[in-house]
Amino acid sequence: MICHICSRAPNSRLPFYCPTCARSQLYQLRVENARILLEKELIGRQIEDAIVHGASQEESTEPDKATRLQDGASRRWALQIATTRQAESDTRTKALNDRIKALKTEIKNKQTEVSERKAVLSRRQSDAESAKYQLAEREAATLASIQNNTKRTDHLWHSLHSKTAEARIFLCREAASLYGLRQKILEKDGRPKEIYIIGGMPILDLREMNSAQPTHISTSLANVAHLLVLVSHYLSLRLPAEITLPHRDYPTTTIYAPSGSYISTENRSRLSRPRPLFINKSLPVLSKEDPGTYALFLEGTALLAWNASWLCRTQGLNVGSDSWEETCDIGKNLWQLLVAPPAQASTLTRAFSGRDIQTKIKAAKDTPKTTIHRTKSFPMLGHYSHGTSHSFLGASEGTEFMRTWKLPNPTKVVDKLKSTLLGEMASAEWELLEKQEWDDEAQESVKPPTQLPSQEPVPAPGPESQSGRGSEKDDISRAAIGSTDSGERIEVNEEAMKEHADPSRQKGTSGWMKLRSR
């Protein structure tokens, strides 16, 4: 039957866990032991009765010898049997006692183990209760501590980034100051005209390169390229089109297309060749003598201008239009980025809709953060870069910021610039000449014209030279790239700039004429 304590059926193969099971297991052995004891007692009585009865018979009568001998043998045999059975019973009793002792020891060990487990369970329960005591308050305190540490770290991170941005701004403005980047406002036809100077030389608008000298173009582009590389290094930005400055066995400045930039030399040689940023001939002559080099040079200048516009957009400067004409005005873009005083935020920030403002206010109330909130055109020189994880330009925030740009494609800028310059060269065959120029044209077959001390000769812009409108610029270029006897750089002649901005020659009355190539 099933034990009422451990609820198990009796089984000889299973260990004992309670006294009732052990008692039930020993019940049969105890019954058998009692039976053996009763048999022993019965046999002992029989032996005693036999001995007493034999003695009485010997005293009363003397049977014959044969009968007595037979009775004696029977008694000895019965005694031997009783002795053997008693020995067997003692052996079984000893084995049972040993088994009982082993079971008692095992039960005691199990009880000790159960008590130890109960103690462990009670201790674990106590530990669990202690761990759960004021758990919500402790979790809230720990979470608040972590949030405070996070806010403190964010604040330090933003402070360090702000200091880094200030250092970048200082370095960029100092570099622009050392390069002499400045603005001059001159009069032209009664209207002010802005001219931007770097290294003592005017920065050319790409649309005016037809009338400029090759040395002026090459020097101006080289100065701009040097400044762009230096500023991008200070801002930790990688320009889309890689600029290669002069170095050992590489005397000139070049620029690569965005698809061929920042790759190994072996792979680059198979993709594209660098675009030159220098020429040794005027653009009209170069377009006729070497159209391939002319196309590469125009592409290089357009990529350089596009790099400058891209750099301005990354630093939040987006106050002008996004036309290709604004891209070609490199000097204006660099001056507004590096030299011009920062504009007021009220004039640059774009208004948000009421719903967006409410959303931003609600989000700020829910999760206060110390992030730098920026708009599309707010000045943030030094913030976005490729060198820090804070305000990383390649992250999601920077990608969303770049999606708002409307910067024209470099290919579009190249096409527009090429069509403009070629159209200007095609229409430059007709020009209004002065009376002195008519006289010079008439005397050309006799002797070459000599330069008068009171008036500069104005060479006709033939398709090979195209220097009629660039004579004053040539003087400026020669003055800018030359040096004085004391070794100091010559500054730009103010009067030459005024003449360049406002040519005040008297219009002739001889009408228009088509000049032949000279």
C-alpha positions as CSV (number, residue, x, y, z in Angstrom):
1,M,0.0,0.0,0.0
2,I,1.1,3.6,-0.6
3,C,2.8,5.4,2.3
4,H,0.8,8.2,3.7
5,I,3.9,10.3,4.4
6,C,6.0,10.1,1.2
7,S,3.1,8.9,-1.0
8,R,5.1,6.1,-2.7
9,A,4.4,2.4,-3.2
10,P,6.8,0.0,-1.4
11,N,9.7,-0.9,-3.7
12,S,12.9,-2.6,-2.7
13,R,14.9,-0.8,-5.3
14,L,14.1,2.7,-4.1
15,P,15.8,4.3,-1.1
16,F,13.9,5.2,2.1
17,Y,12.8,8.8,2.8
18,C,10.6,8.2,5.9
19,P,10.4,5.9,8.9
20,T,7.1,4.4,7.8
21,C,8.7,3.0,4.6
22,A,11.6,1.6,6.5
23,R,9.3,0.0,9.1
24,S,7.2,-1.5,6.4
25,Q,10.3,-3.0,4.7
26,L,11.4,-4.5,8.0
27,Y,8.0,-5.9,8.9
28,Q,8.4,-9.3,7.1
29,L,11.9,-9.7,8.5
30,R,10.7,-9.1,12.0
31,V,7.9,-11.6,11.5
32,E,10.3,-14.2,10.3
33,N,12.7,-13.5,13.1
34,A,9.8,-13.9,15.6
35,R,8.9,-17.2,14.0
36,I,12.5,-18.4,14.2
37,L,12.6,-17.4,17.8
38,L,9.4,-19.3,18.5
39,E,10.8,-22.3,16.8
40,K,14.0,-22.1,18.7
41,E,12.0,-21.8,22.0
42,L,9.9,-24.8,21.0
43,I,12.9,-26.9,20.1
44,G,14.6,-25.9,23.4
45,R,11.5,-27.0,25.3
46,Q,11.4,-30.2,23.4
47,I,15.1,-30.8,24.2
48,E,14.6,-30.1,27.8
49,D,11.5,-32.3,27.9
50,A,13.5,-35.1,26.1
51,I,16.4,-34.7,28.5
52,V,14.1,-34.7,31.5
53,H,12.1,-37.6,30.2
54,G,15.3,-39.6,29.4
55,A,16.6,-39.1,32.8
56,S,13.4,-40.1,34.4
57,Q,13.4,-43.2,32.3
58,E,17.0,-44.1,33.2
59,E,16.2,-43.7,36.8
60,S,12.9,-45.7,36.6
61,T,13.8,-48.4,34.2
62,E,16.9,-49.5,32.4
63,P,16.1,-50.3,28.9
64,D,18.5,-52.4,27.1
65,K,21.7,-51.0,25.6
66,A,20.5,-50.9,22.0
67,T,17.5,-48.8,22.8
68,R,19.5,-46.3,24.8
69,L,22.2,-46.0,22.2
70,Q,19.6,-45.2,19.6
71,D,17.8,-42.7,21.7
72,G,21.2,-41.0,22.5
73,A,22.1,-40.7,18.8
74,S,18.7,-39.2,18.1
75,R,19.2,-36.6,20.8
76,R,22.6,-35.6,19.6
77,W,21.3,-35.3,16.1
78,A,18.4,-33.1,17.3
79,L,20.8,-31.0,19.3
80,Q,23.1,-30.6,16.3
81,I,20.1,-29.5,14.2
82,A,19.0,-27.0,16.8
83,T,22.6,-25.6,17.1
84,T,22.8,-25.2,13.3
85,R,19.5,-23.5,13.1
86,Q,20.4,-21.1,15.9
87,A,23.7,-20.2,14.2
88,E,21.8,-19.5,11.0
89,S,19.3,-17.4,12.9
90,D,22.1,-15.5,14.6
91,T,23.7,-14.8,11.2
92,R,20.4,-13.6,9.7
93,T,19.7,-11.4,12.8
94,K,23.2,-9.8,12.5
95,A,22.7,-9.1,8.8
96,L,19.3,-7.6,9.6
97,N,20.8,-5.5,12.3
98,D,23.5,-4.2,10.0
99,R,20.9,-3.4,7.3
100,I,18.8,-1.6,9.9
101,K,21.9,0.4,11.0
102,A,22.7,1.3,7.3
103,L,19.1,2.4,6.7
104,K,19.1,4.5,9.8
105,T,22.4,6.1,8.7
106,E,21.1,6.8,5.2
107,I,17.8,8.2,6.6
108,K,19.9,10.5,8.9
109,N,22.0,11.6,6.0
110,K,18.9,12.3,3.8
111,Q,17.4,14.3,6.7
112,T,20.6,16.3,7.0
113,E,20.6,17.0,3.3
114,V,16.9,18.0,3.4
115,S,17.6,20.3,6.2
116,E,20.6,21.8,4.4
117,R,18.5,22.3,1.3
118,K,15.8,24.0,3.3
119,A,18.4,26.3,4.8
120,V,19.7,27.1,1.4
121,L,16.2,27.8,0.1
122,S,15.3,30.0,3.0
123,R,18.6,31.9,2.6
124,R,17.9,32.4,-1.1
125,Q,14.4,33.5,-0.4
126,S,15.7,36.0,2.2
127,D,18.3,37.2,-0.4
128,A,15.5,37.6,-3.0
129,E,13.4,39.6,-0.5
130,S,16.4,41.7,0.3
131,A,17.1,42.3,-3.4
132,K,13.4,43.2,-4.0
133,Y,13.3,45.6,-1.1
134,Q,12.8,49.1,-2.5
135,L,13.7,47.9,-5.9
136,A,11.8,50.6,-7.8
137,E,13.4,53.4,-5.7
138,R,16.9,52.0,-6.3
139,E,16.2,51.4,-10.0
140,A,15.0,55.0,-10.3
141,A,18.1,56.3,-8.5
142,T,20.4,54.3,-10.6
143,L,18.6,55.4,-13.8
144,A,18.8,59.0,-12.7
145,S,22.5,58.7,-12.0
146,I,23.1,57.1,-15.4
147,Q,21.0,59.8,-17.1
148,N,22.9,62.5,-15.3
149,N,26.2,61.0,-16.3
150,T,25.0,60.8,-19.8
151,K,23.9,64.4,-19.8
152,R,27.2,65.5,-18.3
153,T,29.1,63.5,-20.9
154,D,27.0,65.0,-23.7
155,H,27.5,68.5,-22.3
156,L,31.3,68.0,-22.2
157,W,31.2,66.4,-25.7
158,H,29.2,69.4,-27.1
159,S,31.5,71.8,-25.2
160,L,34.6,70.2,-26.7
161,H,33.0,70.2,-30.1
162,S,32.2,73.9,-29.8
163,K,35.8,74.6,-28.8
164,T,37.0,72.5,-31.7
165,A,34.7,74.5,-34.0
166,E,36.1,77.7,-32.7
167,A,39.6,76.6,-33.2
168,R,38.8,75.6,-36.8
169,I,37.2,79.0,-37.4
170,F,40.3,80.7,-36.0
171,L,42.6,78.6,-38.2
172,C,40.5,79.1,-41.3
173,R,40.3,82.9,-40.9
174,E,44.0,83.2,-40.1
175,A,44.8,81.2,-43.2
176,A,42.6,83.5,-45.3
177,S,44.2,86.5,-43.6
178,L,47.7,85.2,-44.4
179,Y,46.7,84.6,-48.0
180,G,45.4,88.2,-48.2
181,L,41.9,87.3,-49.1
182,R,39.9,90.5,-49.1
183,Q,37.2,92.4,-51.0
184,K,37.6,95.6,-53.0
185,I,34.6,97.6,-54.2
186,L,35.2,99.7,-57.3
187,E,33.1,101.8,-59.5
188,K,32.0,100.6,-62.9
189,D,29.5,102.6,-65.0
190,G,28.4,104.3,-61.8
191,R,27.7,101.1,-60.1
192,P,29.8,99.4,-57.4
193,K,31.6,96.2,-58.5
194,E,33.1,93.7,-56.0
195,I,36.6,92.4,-56.7
196,Y,38.1,89.7,-54.5
197,I,41.9,89.5,-54.0
198,I,44.1,86.7,-52.9
199,G,47.9,86.9,-52.7
200,G,47.7,90.4,-54.1
201,M,46.0,89.2,-57.2
202,P,42.3,89.4,-58.2
203,I,40.4,86.1,-58.1
204,L,39.0,85.6,-61.6
205,D,35.4,84.8,-62.2
206,L,35.4,81.8,-64.4
207,R,33.2,83.5,-66.9
208,E,35.9,86.2,-67.5
209,M,38.8,84.0,-68.3
210,N,38.8,84.7,-72.0
211,S,40.2,88.2,-71.4
212,A,42.8,87.2,-68.8
213,Q,46.4,86.4,-69.2
214,P,47.6,82.7,-68.7
215,T,49.9,83.7,-65.8
216,H,47.0,85.5,-64.1
217,I,44.7,82.5,-64.5
218,S,47.3,80.0,-63.4
219,T,48.4,82.0,-60.3
220,S,44.9,82.8,-59.2
221,L,43.8,79.2,-59.5
222,A,46.9,78.0,-57.7
223,N,46.3,80.3,-54.8
224,V,42.6,79.3,-54.6
225,A,43.6,75.6,-54.7
226,H,46.2,76.1,-51.9
227,L,43.7,77.9,-49.7
228,L,41.0,75.3,-50.4
229,V,43.3,72.4,-49.4
230,L,44.4,74.2,-46.3
231,V,40.9,75.1,-45.2
232,S,39.5,71.6,-45.9
233,H,42.4,70.2,-43.8
234,Y,41.6,72.5,-40.9
235,L,37.9,71.7,-41.1
236,S,38.6,67.9,-41.4
237,L,36.6,67.7,-44.6
238,R,37.3,65.7,-47.7
239,L,36.6,67.7,-50.9
240,P,34.6,65.8,-53.5
241,A,37.2,66.5,-56.2
242,E,40.7,65.7,-55.0
243,I,43.2,68.6,-55.4
244,T,46.9,67.7,-55.9
245,L,49.3,70.5,-55.0
246,P,52.8,70.8,-56.4
247,H,55.3,68.6,-54.8
248,R,58.5,66.7,-55.8
249,D,58.5,65.8,-59.5
250,Y,55.0,67.3,-59.8
251,P,55.4,71.1,-60.3
252,T,51.8,72.1,-61.1
253,T,48.4,72.0,-59.5
254,T,45.8,69.5,-60.7
255,I,42.4,68.3,-59.7
256,Y,40.7,65.0,-60.2
257,A,37.1,64.2,-61.1
258,P,35.0,63.0,-58.1
259,S,34.9,59.5,-59.7
260,G,38.7,59.3,-59.8
261,S,39.5,61.0,-56.4
262,Y,41.0,59.4,-53.3
263,I,42.0,56.1,-54.9
264,S,45.3,54.3,-55.3
265,T,47.7,55.4,-58.0
266,E,47.5,52.1,-59.8
267,N,43.7,52.2,-60.1
268,R,43.7,55.9,-60.8
269,S,45.9,55.6,-63.9
270,R,43.2,53.4,-65.4
271,L,40.2,55.6,-64.6
272,S,40.9,59.2,-65.4
273,R,43.7,61.7,-65.9
274,P,44.0,64.8,-63.7
275,R,42.5,68.1,-64.9
276,P,45.1,70.9,-65.1
277,L,44.6,74.1,-63.2
278,F,47.3,76.0,-65.2
279,I,47.7,77.1,-68.8
280,N,50.6,78.7,-70.8
281,K,48.4,80.1,-73.5
282,S,45.3,82.3,-73.5
283,L,42.0,80.5,-73.6
284,P,41.0,81.5,-77.2
285,V,44.4,80.3,-78.5
286,L,44.2,77.1,-76.5
287,S,40.7,76.3,-77.7
288,K,41.9,76.4,-81.3
289,E,45.4,74.8,-80.9
290,D,44.6,72.1,-78.3
291,P,40.8,71.5,-77.8
292,G,41.5,68.5,-75.6
293,T,43.6,70.4,-73.1
294,Y,41.1,73.3,-73.3
295,A,38.2,71.0,-72.3
296,L,40.2,69.4,-69.5
297,F,41.2,72.8,-68.2
298,L,37.6,74.1,-68.2
299,E,36.5,70.9,-66.4
300,G,39.3,71.4,-63.8
301,T,38.3,75.1,-63.1
302,A,34.7,74.1,-62.8
303,L,35.6,71.3,-60.4
304,L,37.6,73.8,-58.3
305,A,34.7,76.2,-58.2
306,W,32.3,73.4,-57.4
307,N,34.7,72.3,-54.5
308,A,34.5,75.9,-53.1
309,S,30.7,76.0,-53.4
310,W,30.5,72.5,-51.8
311,L,32.7,73.7,-48.9
312,C,30.5,76.7,-48.4
313,R,27.4,74.5,-48.3
314,T,28.9,72.1,-45.7
315,Q,29.5,75.0,-43.4
316,G,26.0,76.4,-43.7
317,L,26.7,79.2,-46.1
318,N,23.7,79.3,-48.4
319,V,22.6,82.9,-48.7
320,G,22.9,83.2,-52.5
321,S,21.2,81.5,-55.3
322,D,22.2,78.0,-56.4
323,S,22.8,78.9,-60.0
324,W,26.0,78.0,-61.9
325,E,26.9,81.7,-62.1
326,E,27.2,81.8,-58.3
327,T,29.4,78.7,-58.4
328,C,31.7,80.3,-60.9
329,D,32.3,83.3,-58.6
330,I,35.0,81.6,-56.5
331,G,36.2,84.7,-54.8
332,K,32.8,85.7,-53.5
333,N,32.1,82.3,-52.1
334,L,35.5,82.1,-50.3
335,W,35.2,85.6,-49.0
336,Q,31.8,85.1,-47.6
337,L,32.9,81.8,-46.0
338,L,36.2,82.9,-44.5
339,V,36.3,86.7,-44.2
340,A,32.8,88.2,-44.2
341,P,31.3,88.8,-40.7
342,P,28.7,86.3,-39.8
343,A,25.2,87.3,-40.7
344,Q,22.4,87.6,-38.2
345,A,20.5,84.4,-37.5
346,S,17.2,86.2,-38.0
347,T,18.1,86.9,-41.6
348,L,19.4,83.4,-42.4
349,T,17.1,81.0,-40.5
350,R,14.2,79.7,-42.4
351,A,10.8,79.8,-40.8
352,F,9.3,76.5,-39.7
353,S,5.6,75.8,-39.9
354,G,3.5,76.0,-36.8
355,R,3.1,72.3,-36.7
356,D,6.8,71.7,-36.9
357,I,7.5,74.2,-34.1
358,Q,4.9,72.5,-31.8
359,T,6.4,69.1,-32.6
360,K,9.9,70.3,-31.8
361,I,8.7,71.9,-28.5
362,K,6.9,68.8,-27.5
363,A,9.9,66.6,-28.3
364,A,12.1,69.0,-26.3
365,K,9.8,68.8,-23.3
366,D,9.6,65.0,-23.4
367,T,13.3,64.3,-23.8
368,P,15.5,67.3,-23.0
369,K,18.8,67.1,-24.9
370,T,21.8,69.4,-25.3
371,T,22.1,69.0,-29.0
372,I,23.1,71.7,-31.5
373,H,19.9,72.6,-33.4
374,R,20.7,73.9,-36.8
375,T,18.8,75.1,-39.8
376,K,19.5,74.8,-43.5
377,S,21.3,78.1,-43.9
378,F,22.4,79.1,-40.4
379,P,26.1,79.8,-40.3
380,M,27.9,76.9,-38.6
381,L,31.5,77.1,-39.8
382,G,33.5,74.4,-38.2
383,H,30.7,72.1,-37.1
384,Y,30.2,69.5,-39.8
385,S,33.3,67.5,-40.7
386,H,34.6,64.1,-41.7
387,G,37.1,63.9,-38.8
388,T,34.9,63.7,-35.7
389,S,32.0,61.5,-34.7
390,H,30.2,64.7,-33.5
391,S,28.4,66.3,-36.4
392,F,29.8,63.7,-38.8
393,L,28.9,64.8,-42.3
394,G,28.5,61.2,-43.5
395,A,26.0,60.3,-40.7
396,S,22.2,60.5,-41.1
397,E,22.0,64.1,-39.9
398,G,24.7,65.2,-42.4
399,T,23.0,63.2,-45.2
400,E,19.7,64.9,-44.5
401,F,21.4,68.2,-44.4
402,M,23.1,67.6,-47.8
403,R,19.7,66.6,-49.3
404,T,18.5,70.1,-48.8
405,W,21.1,71.5,-51.2
406,K,20.4,72.6,-54.7
407,L,24.0,72.8,-55.8
408,P,24.3,72.4,-59.6
409,N,26.0,69.3,-60.9
410,P,29.7,69.7,-61.9
411,T,28.8,68.5,-65.4
412,K,26.2,71.2,-65.7
413,V,28.6,73.8,-64.6
414,V,31.2,72.7,-67.1
415,D,28.7,72.7,-70.0
416,K,27.4,76.1,-69.1
417,L,30.9,77.6,-68.7
418,K,32.1,76.1,-71.9
419,S,29.1,77.4,-73.9
420,T,29.4,80.8,-72.3
421,L,33.2,81.1,-73.1
422,L,32.8,79.8,-76.6
423,G,29.9,82.1,-77.3
424,E,31.9,85.1,-76.0
425,M,34.8,84.2,-78.3
426,A,32.4,83.9,-81.2
427,S,30.9,87.3,-80.6
428,A,34.3,89.0,-79.8
429,E,35.2,89.4,-83.5
430,W,33.0,92.6,-83.5
431,E,34.1,95.5,-81.3
432,L,33.6,99.3,-81.3
433,L,37.0,101.0,-82.1
434,E,38.2,104.5,-81.1
435,K,39.7,107.0,-83.5
436,Q,43.2,106.2,-82.3
437,E,42.6,102.6,-83.0
438,W,41.6,103.4,-86.5
439,D,44.8,105.3,-87.0
440,D,46.8,102.4,-85.5
441,E,45.0,100.0,-87.9
442,A,45.9,102.2,-90.9
443,Q,49.6,102.5,-89.8
444,E,49.9,98.7,-89.2
445,S,51.2,98.0,-92.6
446,V,53.9,100.7,-92.3
447,K,55.3,100.2,-88.8
448,P,54.3,98.6,-85.6
449,P,52.5,100.9,-83.2
450,T,54.5,102.4,-80.4
451,Q,53.2,102.9,-76.9
452,L,52.4,106.6,-76.1
453,P,53.3,107.8,-72.6
454,S,49.9,109.3,-72.1
455,Q,47.7,106.5,-73.5
456,E,48.0,102.7,-73.4
457,P,47.4,100.9,-76.7
458,V,44.4,98.7,-76.7
459,P,45.2,95.5,-78.7
460,A,42.3,94.2,-80.7
461,P,40.8,91.0,-79.4
462,G,41.4,88.7,-82.3
463,P,40.5,85.0,-82.0
464,E,44.1,84.1,-81.1
465,S,44.8,86.7,-78.4
466,Q,41.5,88.0,-77.0
467,S,43.4,90.4,-74.8
468,G,41.7,93.7,-75.5
469,R,39.7,93.7,-72.3
470,G,42.5,92.1,-70.3
471,S,45.3,94.6,-70.9
472,E,44.7,96.2,-67.5
473,K,44.5,92.8,-65.9
474,D,47.8,91.9,-67.4
475,D,49.5,94.8,-65.7
476,I,47.8,93.8,-62.4
477,S,49.0,90.2,-62.8
478,R,52.5,91.2,-63.5
479,A,52.5,93.5,-60.6
480,A,51.1,90.8,-58.3
481,I,53.5,88.0,-59.2
482,G,56.6,90.2,-59.3
483,S,58.8,91.4,-56.4
484,T,60.5,94.7,-55.5
485,D,64.2,95.3,-54.8
486,S,63.6,94.9,-51.1
487,G,62.1,91.4,-51.6
488,E,58.5,92.4,-50.6
489,R,55.5,91.5,-52.6
490,I,54.0,94.4,-54.7
491,E,50.4,95.1,-53.9
492,V,47.8,95.6,-56.5
493,N,47.7,99.0,-58.1
494,E,44.5,100.7,-57.0
495,E,44.4,102.9,-60.0
496,A,44.8,99.9,-62.3
497,M,41.9,98.2,-60.6
498,K,39.8,101.2,-61.0
499,E,40.6,101.3,-64.7
500,H,39.9,97.6,-64.9
501,A,36.6,98.0,-63.2
502,D,35.6,101.2,-65.0
503,P,37.3,101.8,-68.4
504,S,36.7,105.4,-69.3
505,R,37.7,105.6,-72.9
506,Q,35.7,107.8,-75.2
507,K,33.5,106.0,-77.7
508,G,34.6,106.5,-81.3
509,T,32.4,107.8,-84.1
510,S,33.7,105.6,-86.8
511,G,31.2,102.8,-86.1
512,W,31.7,99.1,-85.8
513,M,34.2,97.1,-87.8
514,K,35.3,93.5,-88.0
515,L,38.9,93.0,-87.2
516,R,41.1,90.6,-89.0
517,S,43.3,88.2,-87.1
518,R,46.6,89.6,-86.2
